[in-house]
Amino acid sequence: MDMILTINTDRPYDVIVENGALGRIGESVKPLFKAGSRAMIVSDTNVFPIYGETVTAQLKAVGFEVFSHVFPAGEAQKTLASVAQIYASLAKANFTRSDFVVTLGGGVAGDMGGFAAATFLRGIEFVQVPTSLLAQVDASVGGKTAVDLPDGKNLVGAFHQPRLVVADPKTLDTLPDDFFVDGMGEVIKHGCILDPVLFDALERGTALDRLEVMIARNVACKKMMVEEDTRDKGRRMILNFGHTFGHAIEKMTDFTLSHGRAVSIGMVLAAEVGEGLRVTPAGLADRIREVIADYGLPTKCPFDFADIVEATALDKKSFGKTLNLILLEDIGKAVIHPADRSYLVLRHKLAAEKSRRSAEENHG
């Protein structure tokens, strides 16, 4: 599989997936900007101490003036107040539209640094350098940038495509196991909605044998959807499989439950709802649940389903009383299915009661 994938949006850009790519980032970025341009590395306190020096040296070596803005690590930092601090760093360094931001880190750095780039001076360029599995397989591609509000996740944002994405799988060697597992939630999602071969490899336990190829395969899934629907108003919405319920669960835990774990629970719920609505074949929820559990992710929801549905009110896929759910007709075949919230809660109660009675009869 080609390890340089081109995302054909209004202005095409490359996604480099290659071991050791971080050590060559200067040469990759050099053709995109004028010599002497300023680069602002936006990173967090976990990632910058590991890779900041390498990226800084690489960019300086090819003639860029380099600055850095390092924020405390964690989803809790993904706020408008944090973005305002990035603006202040850019303004202090006299950034202009000929300069650029480099987001170095996981999804928080990419989302927040990308949003700052999208809005500072009404938009400057940025380069994504994802160092987490979740960011490499999903968040860094497609131009979605955003921050959270107390009312919900990613409610303030902008579409702003990067000029380049440099994903070095070797950076995952320093990623804590907990974060790697979290990223597998998005890998499983891509298998569910677009790639039966990937899902089969996940079921057989061979998906991680060639990490570079697996990451590129996930980027190819994202590429397909982004090119078809750049602004996320049509079929690209299937990338939100598990996210409607997952984002609600994140919000209900005050974002203390990680994104990949919340989405994993959300995928199980979506598969169960799909079976209840007779969109998803019976037994598919169990297959998905088993794969998710195999990779160390949670499958049980800590909240009442009715409360989760209520918490989806501010979801971006919500339209009044109707929720556009992403459901599976089969592995690799996802559909957008509008559903009334009240009806969803009722069907879930009936399904739960039927399951309870069946369990009682089996034990009787």
Backbone torsions as a table, in degrees:
resi	resn	phi	psi	omega
1	MET	NA	136.5	178.5
2	ASP	-63.0	128.2	-177.3
3	MET	-91.8	3.0	169.0
4	ILE	-117.7	110.9	-178.3
5	LEU	-108.1	133.5	179.5
6	THR	-99.4	125.5	178.0
7	ILE	-93.2	112.8	-173.3
8	ASN	-90.6	74.2	171.5
9	THR	-92.7	-166.5	-179.4
10	ASP	-52.1	-38.6	172.7
11	ARG	-124.6	105.4	-175.4
12	PRO	-59.7	148.9	174.9
13	TYR	-143.5	156.5	-177.6
14	ASP	-96.0	148.7	168.5
15	VAL	-115.6	113.3	179.1
16	ILE	-93.2	120.4	174.8
17	VAL	-117.4	103.9	-172.3
18	GLU	-159.0	131.2	174.3
19	ASN	-60.4	128.8	179.8
20	GLY	86.3	3.5	-177.1
21	ALA	-62.2	-29.1	-178.7
22	LEU	-63.6	-35.2	-179.7
23	GLY	-74.4	-5.2	177.7
24	ARG	-122.4	18.6	-172.6
25	ILE	-65.2	-30.9	178.7
26	GLY	-57.9	-48.6	-179.6
27	GLU	-66.4	-30.7	179.1
28	SER	-71.0	-37.4	-176.6
29	VAL	-84.4	-29.0	-172.5
30	LYS	-49.2	-44.5	-176.6
31	PRO	-70.1	-12.5	-172.1
32	LEU	-87.7	-20.7	-173.6
33	PHE	-135.7	155.9	179.9
34	LYS	-68.1	146.2	175.5
35	ALA	-58.4	138.3	-178.8
36	GLY	90.2	-6.2	177.8
37	SER	-63.0	153.8	177.6
38	ARG	-91.0	142.7	175.6
39	ALA	-122.4	130.3	175.6
40	MET	-109.8	112.3	176.1
41	ILE	-81.6	119.6	175.7
42	VAL	-105.1	115.8	-174.4
43	SER	-148.4	174.3	-179.5
44	ASP	-112.8	175.8	-173.4
45	THR	-71.2	-13.0	174.6
46	ASN	-85.9	-42.2	-170.4
47	VAL	-88.6	-41.9	-173.6
48	PHE	-58.8	-41.2	178.9
49	PRO	-61.9	-22.8	-178.7
50	ILE	-88.3	-45.8	-171.5
51	TYR	-117.7	-7.9	-176.2
52	GLY	-60.1	-41.8	-177.9
53	GLU	-65.4	-40.8	179.4
54	THR	-62.9	-48.9	-177.7
55	VAL	-65.7	-41.5	178.0
56	THR	-59.3	-48.5	-178.9
57	ALA	-63.6	-40.5	179.3
58	GLN	-61.9	-45.2	-178.0
59	LEU	-70.0	-38.7	177.8
60	LYS	-64.7	-37.2	-176.4
61	ALA	-63.1	-25.1	-179.4
62	VAL	-103.4	11.5	169.7
63	GLY	102.9	9.1	178.1
64	PHE	-91.9	148.6	171.9
65	GLU	-88.9	128.7	-168.5
66	VAL	-118.3	132.6	175.3
67	PHE	-125.0	167.9	178.2
68	SER	-142.0	147.2	172.8
69	HIS	-128.6	112.7	-176.1
70	VAL	-112.7	124.5	-178.2
71	PHE	-114.4	158.5	178.6
72	PRO	-60.8	136.5	-176.9
73	ALA	-67.7	148.2	173.5
74	GLY	128.1	148.5	178.9
75	GLU	-59.3	-29.5	-178.6
76	ALA	-61.5	-19.4	-179.3
77	GLN	-83.6	-7.8	-173.7
78	LYS	-81.6	70.3	-174.3
79	THR	-129.8	166.9	176.0
80	LEU	-63.4	-33.2	178.8
81	ALA	-63.7	-39.9	177.8
82	SER	-66.5	-38.8	178.1
83	VAL	-64.2	-38.2	178.2
84	ALA	-60.2	-34.9	177.7
85	GLN	-69.2	-34.6	175.0
86	ILE	-65.7	-43.5	176.4
87	TYR	-54.7	-43.7	-178.1
88	ALA	-62.1	-40.9	178.3
89	SER	-65.4	-40.6	178.9
90	LEU	-65.6	-42.3	-179.5
91	ALA	-66.8	-41.7	-179.8
92	LYS	-62.3	-33.9	-179.7
93	ALA	-87.9	6.3	176.7
94	ASN	59.2	44.2	178.9
95	PHE	-69.5	143.0	176.4
96	THR	-122.6	-178.2	-179.1
97	ARG	-71.2	-8.3	176.4
98	SER	-90.2	-2.8	-179.9
99	ASP	-99.1	177.7	-174.6
100	PHE	-151.1	159.1	177.0
101	VAL	-103.0	144.6	172.2
102	VAL	-118.8	113.9	178.5
103	THR	-90.3	115.7	-175.3
104	LEU	-116.6	107.1	179.4
105	GLY	149.7	-153.3	-179.0
106	GLY	-89.5	-157.0	-175.4
107	GLY	-63.0	-32.9	-178.9
108	VAL	-66.2	-46.7	178.6
109	ALA	-61.9	-43.3	-179.6
110	GLY	-65.6	-47.2	-179.5
111	ASP	-63.7	-48.2	-173.3
112	MET	-76.5	-45.2	177.5
113	GLY	-65.2	-36.8	177.2
114	GLY	-65.7	-39.6	178.3
115	PHE	-66.9	-40.1	176.3
116	ALA	-60.4	-43.0	178.6
117	ALA	-65.0	-37.6	-178.3
118	ALA	-66.7	-25.9	-171.2
119	THR	-114.3	-20.0	178.5
120	PHE	-71.2	128.5	-175.6
121	LEU	54.5	30.9	-177.0
122	ARG	62.6	19.8	172.9
123	GLY	125.3	115.1	170.1
124	ILE	-122.5	167.5	-175.7
125	GLU	-74.4	157.5	171.9
126	PHE	-148.6	155.4	178.9
127	VAL	-117.9	130.5	178.8
128	GLN	-92.7	127.7	174.2
129	VAL	-125.2	82.1	-176.2
130	PRO	-75.6	133.6	-179.2
131	THR	-117.9	2.7	174.9
132	SER	-111.0	156.5	179.5
133	LEU	-61.6	-44.3	-178.7
134	LEU	-58.2	-43.3	-179.2
135	ALA	-71.4	-36.6	-178.3
136	GLN	-69.2	-37.5	-175.8
137	VAL	-89.2	-12.8	-172.0
138	ASP	-147.7	-64.9	-164.0
139	ALA	-65.7	-28.2	-174.1
140	SER	-78.9	-12.9	-175.0
141	VAL	-110.9	131.4	172.2
142	GLY	118.9	-11.8	172.1
143	GLY	81.6	11.1	175.5
144	LYS	-82.3	122.4	176.1
145	THR	-127.2	145.4	-175.1
146	ALA	-171.9	165.8	169.1
147	VAL	-130.6	164.8	-179.1
148	ASP	-91.2	155.7	167.6
149	LEU	-116.9	163.1	175.3
150	PRO	-57.3	-24.6	-177.9
151	ASP	-80.5	-15.5	-178.6
152	GLY	168.0	173.2	-174.0
153	LYS	-87.3	136.8	173.3
154	ASN	56.3	36.9	-177.0
155	LEU	-82.5	-17.5	176.2
156	VAL	-121.1	120.7	-177.5
157	GLY	-168.8	-173.5	-179.9
158	ALA	-153.4	152.3	170.4
159	PHE	-84.8	121.6	-177.7
160	HIS	-150.9	101.2	-175.9
161	GLN	-71.8	140.0	176.4
162	PRO	-72.1	164.9	172.7
163	ARG	-82.9	-24.5	-177.0
164	LEU	-163.4	147.4	171.2
165	VAL	-122.8	126.7	178.8
166	VAL	-117.6	104.8	-178.6
167	ALA	-109.2	110.2	-179.6
168	ASP	-104.5	105.2	-178.8
169	PRO	-57.0	-23.1	-180.0
170	LYS	-64.9	-24.2	177.7
171	THR	-65.2	-20.1	-179.9
172	LEU	-72.2	-15.0	177.6
173	ASP	-63.6	-28.5	-179.9
174	THR	-97.8	3.5	-179.5
175	LEU	-80.0	127.7	176.6
176	PRO	-56.6	144.9	-177.9
177	ASP	-52.0	-38.5	-179.0
178	ASP	-57.3	-41.1	-179.0
179	PHE	-74.6	-35.5	177.3
180	PHE	-63.0	-46.9	178.3
181	VAL	-57.9	-41.7	-179.5
182	ASP	-58.6	-41.5	-179.8
183	GLY	-65.9	-24.1	179.8
184	MET	-64.6	-20.7	176.3
185	GLY	-58.4	-43.3	-180.0
186	GLU	-73.0	-32.7	176.3
187	VAL	-62.2	-47.5	178.9
188	ILE	-61.2	-40.0	178.4
189	LYS	-57.7	-47.2	-179.4
190	HIS	-61.9	-39.7	176.8
191	GLY	-61.8	-41.5	-178.9
192	CYS	-63.2	-44.3	-169.4
193	ILE	-94.6	-23.5	-170.1
194	LEU	-136.6	-22.3	-166.2
195	ASP	-135.7	86.8	179.7
196	PRO	-60.4	-31.1	179.1
197	VAL	-65.8	-42.2	176.5
198	LEU	-63.6	-43.6	-179.8
199	PHE	-62.8	-39.5	177.8
200	ASP	-61.7	-41.9	178.2
201	ALA	-64.2	-37.1	176.7
202	LEU	-64.4	-42.6	179.0
203	GLU	-65.0	-37.8	-177.8
204	ARG	-82.3	-12.1	178.5
205	GLY	82.2	20.9	-178.2
206	THR	-108.2	0.9	-172.8
207	ALA	-62.6	-30.2	-175.5
208	LEU	-92.9	4.0	-177.1
209	ASP	-61.9	-38.4	177.3
210	ARG	-127.7	90.2	-171.7
211	LEU	-60.5	-41.3	-178.7
212	GLU	-59.4	-43.5	-179.6
213	VAL	-67.6	-40.5	-179.9
214	MET	-62.8	-42.7	179.3
215	ILE	-62.8	-45.8	179.3
216	ALA	-61.5	-36.8	179.1
217	ARG	-64.8	-38.9	177.4
218	ASN	-68.0	-40.6	176.9
219	VAL	-61.6	-37.6	178.2
220	ALA	-62.2	-37.8	175.5
221	CYS	-62.0	-47.0	-179.0
222	LYS	-64.8	-41.2	179.0
223	LYS	-55.7	-46.0	-178.3
224	MET	-57.4	-44.7	-177.1
225	MET	-74.9	-39.6	-178.5
226	VAL	-65.3	-41.6	-179.4
227	GLU	-66.9	-34.2	-179.4
228	GLU	-75.5	-30.5	-171.2
229	ASP	-150.8	78.9	-172.9
230	THR	-60.9	-35.5	-172.8
231	ARG	-97.9	8.7	173.6
232	ASP	61.6	41.6	179.3
233	LYS	-111.8	-5.4	-177.8
234	GLY	-132.5	-123.0	-171.4
235	ARG	-66.3	-23.2	178.1
236	ARG	-57.5	-20.6	-179.8
237	MET	-59.7	-19.3	180.0
238	ILE	-65.7	-18.3	175.3
239	LEU	-64.2	-11.9	179.5
240	ASN	-91.0	15.7	175.2
241	PHE	-55.1	123.5	-179.0
242	GLY	85.2	-13.9	-173.9
243	HIS	-81.2	-32.4	-179.1
244	THR	-59.6	-52.0	176.9
245	PHE	-73.1	-36.1	-178.6
246	GLY	-62.2	-45.3	178.6
247	HIS	-63.5	-37.3	177.7
248	ALA	-62.7	-42.0	179.7
249	ILE	-66.0	-41.4	175.7
250	GLU	-56.1	-47.3	-179.4
251	LYS	-61.4	-41.7	-177.0
252	MET	-68.6	-21.3	176.8
253	THR	-98.1	12.3	-175.5
254	ASP	55.3	36.5	176.5
255	PHE	62.9	22.7	175.4
256	THR	-82.8	-21.9	173.8
257	LEU	-88.3	130.5	-175.1
258	SER	-66.5	159.6	-176.0
259	HIS	-60.4	-49.6	-177.5
260	GLY	-61.9	-37.7	179.1
261	ARG	-70.4	-41.2	178.4
262	ALA	-64.4	-42.6	179.5
263	VAL	-65.9	-34.9	177.4
264	SER	-60.8	-45.9	175.5
265	ILE	-62.9	-40.2	179.7
266	GLY	-62.2	-36.5	178.1
267	MET	-66.2	-41.1	177.4
268	VAL	-62.2	-45.7	178.5
269	LEU	-60.7	-44.0	-179.3
270	ALA	-63.4	-38.9	178.5
271	ALA	-67.2	-39.8	177.8
272	GLU	-65.4	-43.3	178.1
273	VAL	-62.5	-42.1	178.5
274	GLY	-59.4	-41.3	176.6
275	GLU	-64.6	-41.5	179.0
276	GLY	-62.5	-33.9	179.4
277	LEU	-87.5	0.1	180.0
278	ARG	62.2	30.6	172.2
279	VAL	-93.7	-40.0	-178.0
280	THR	-97.1	132.6	179.3
281	PRO	-59.8	143.1	178.2
282	ALA	-58.4	136.2	178.0
283	GLY	96.4	-15.7	-178.7
284	LEU	-68.9	-35.0	177.9
285	ALA	-60.7	-37.9	179.1
286	ASP	-65.8	-40.7	178.4
287	ARG	-61.9	-44.6	-179.8
288	ILE	-65.0	-41.5	179.5
289	ARG	-60.9	-41.4	-179.0
290	GLU	-66.5	-41.6	179.1
291	VAL	-64.3	-44.6	179.9
292	ILE	-59.8	-44.9	179.6
293	ALA	-65.8	-36.1	-179.9
294	ASP	-59.5	-30.6	-178.1
295	TYR	-99.8	18.2	170.7
296	GLY	79.4	18.7	-179.7
297	LEU	-102.4	153.5	-176.7
298	PRO	-76.3	152.1	179.0
299	THR	-124.5	-13.1	-176.6
300	LYS	-100.7	137.5	-177.8
301	CYS	-89.4	131.6	-178.7
302	PRO	-83.8	-0.1	-175.4
303	PHE	-123.9	160.0	174.5
304	ASP	-67.9	138.2	-175.7
305	PHE	-60.0	-39.1	179.9
306	ALA	-60.9	-37.5	178.8
307	ASP	-68.9	-35.5	177.7
308	ILE	-65.9	-44.6	179.0
309	VAL	-60.5	-41.2	177.8
310	GLU	-63.1	-35.8	-178.2
311	ALA	-73.4	-9.0	177.7
312	THR	-84.6	2.7	-174.1
313	ALA	-56.8	-34.3	-179.3
314	LEU	-97.6	11.4	179.3
315	ASP	-66.5	145.0	-177.0
316	LYS	-67.0	-14.6	179.2
317	LYS	-100.4	17.0	-178.2
318	SER	-99.4	136.6	178.4
319	PHE	-133.5	92.7	-177.6
320	GLY	62.8	-124.9	180.0
321	LYS	-83.6	-4.0	-176.1
322	THR	-103.3	140.8	178.9
323	LEU	-120.0	128.6	174.8
324	ASN	-84.0	96.6	-179.7
325	LEU	-83.2	146.2	171.6
326	ILE	-99.7	115.7	-176.7
327	LEU	-122.2	162.8	-178.4
328	LEU	-106.8	128.0	169.6
329	GLU	-87.2	-20.1	175.4
330	ASP	-173.2	170.9	173.1
331	ILE	-63.7	126.0	-178.7
332	GLY	89.1	0.4	-178.8
333	LYS	-134.1	97.7	-178.7
334	ALA	-105.5	150.6	178.8
335	VAL	-133.7	154.3	173.6
336	ILE	-91.6	121.2	-172.5
337	HIS	-125.8	104.5	176.9
338	PRO	-66.5	137.2	179.9
339	ALA	-145.4	140.3	176.3
340	ASP	-74.5	135.2	-176.9
341	ARG	-58.6	-47.1	-177.6
342	SER	-61.5	-40.0	179.3
343	TYR	-64.8	-39.8	178.4
344	LEU	-58.5	-46.8	-178.7
345	VAL	-62.8	-43.1	-179.5
346	LEU	-62.9	-47.3	-179.3
347	ARG	-62.2	-38.6	180.0
348	HIS	-65.4	-40.6	177.9
349	LYS	-62.5	-44.1	-179.5
350	LEU	-64.2	-42.1	179.7
351	ALA	-64.8	-40.2	179.9
352	ALA	-65.3	-39.6	178.9
353	GLU	-66.3	-40.9	178.7
354	LYS	-63.8	-41.4	179.1
355	SER	-64.4	-39.4	-179.9
356	ARG	-64.2	-45.5	179.6
357	ARG	-63.3	-39.7	179.9
358	SER	-64.6	-39.5	178.9
359	ALA	-65.9	-39.8	178.4
360	GLU	-63.4	-40.9	-179.4
361	GLU	-66.7	-39.0	179.9
362	ASN	-66.9	-31.0	178.8
363	HIS	-89.3	-9.3	-178.9
364	GLY	-78.7	NA	NA
